[in-house]
Amino acid sequence: MPYAVDAIRHVKLSTATLPLTTPISDAKVFTGRQKPMTEVVFLFAEITTEQGHQGLGFSYSKRAGGPAQYAHAKEVAEGMLGEDPNDIGRIYTKLLWAGASVGRSGVATQALAALDIALYDLKAKRAGLPLAKLLGSYRDSVRTYNTSGGFLNASLEEVKDRASQSIEEGIGGIKIKVGLPDSAEDLRRVAGVREHIGPDVPLMVDANQQWDRSTALRLGRRLEVFDLTWIEEPLDAYDAEGHAQLARALDTPIATGEMLASVAEHERLIALGSCDIIQPDAPRVGGITQFLRLATLADQRGLDLAPHFAMEIHLHLAAAYPREAWVEHFDWLDPLFNERLETKGGRMLVPDRPGLGVSLSEQARAWTTDSVQFGLA
């Protein structure tokens, strides 16, 4: 049967603010560089075609940048109208050039990410496939670890209780935050969690860029005894050379990449051997189109993959990565969607629902602060 050409007829953008139940603090708060996080701002893109196919995508910002993402998306989204939604690469390039004066990273690509992800969601729904299956999955479940229970605003006892709860819920690994000004307290918390969960549960730590090179090397060596799965962001996100030196010096794998906002920035990490595990974030690097480019480069260098945040998107991308990957479990976004992702036996299961497999909840609509529409509804 010949292909029936379709066209985008309607694009809706909305911005919503998700309040966090408890203010969240990582090492950046304790070093005085940031205030506790109290909310996450989302950019949602909803696309409809002439044939009635629909797609949903989102991007997000923590602490700052959400209004800028929304503003830039409003400037370029109208350029999607009339385009064949299957031509995702062409549409991405068109929108990128429409906003070329603001560059190809940061807010610009994060704004495009919501639109790009919506197109992939639409394409998978049209095919009647989960996104992972459309991309070509290697597995139907992905190893998962919990982060949301390990922040520094929680006491050690609270972190241990949440770790137990996560394991009972079928989550396989536990990540906790480090990077406090008092390194002895970091070591005390890591030792306490390791003793609590036992030697066989994967344990990761995340310094959120708060160590300098000498501190990272010294603490990295002291952390070797805890058999960590990785040390995350020990240095400034853009210190590719420092991360490379650390990766060569330590037995514990180094993970980084979540704060980088383009494929080009990740290329430098990959070229210098700056990490053992790369952690791109699809909404930050520009969407799934860009993420797939990056994943190909990472696989060629033999890197493991552990995408950052947004498990609703990254579960599918991790399932389609040739090497066994990790996906980060955060329950913060649960109120935004009607559906839930299932964890079992230390793994997150790829849903059998078409596309991303999520739809916006009434609560997400209630938290919407502004919206704009292009084309005919």
DAPE-V258583 format. One line per field, one symbol per residue. phi: phi as a letter, one per 20 degrees, with the letter a starting at -180 (. if undefined). A space follows every 10 residues. Layout:
phi=???
//
This chain:
phi=.ffefdbfdb cddbccdefe fcgdcdffff enebegedbc ddddccdcdg enfcbccbcb bdmbogffgf ffgffdffff fnffffefff fgffffffdf fdncbmgfff ffgfffffff gfffffemcg ggfffofebd bcgccedfed fffefgffff ffffffffen eeccdcecnf gefffgffff ffffffenfe egccccelme defffffffg fffgfelffa ddlfcggeef ffffffffed fffdcapfee dafgffgfgf femebececf cgfeeoofgf gfffffffff emefcbgell ffefgffffe egegdcceec egegffcfdc eedbmncdef feffmfnccf efffffefda bbccnef
//
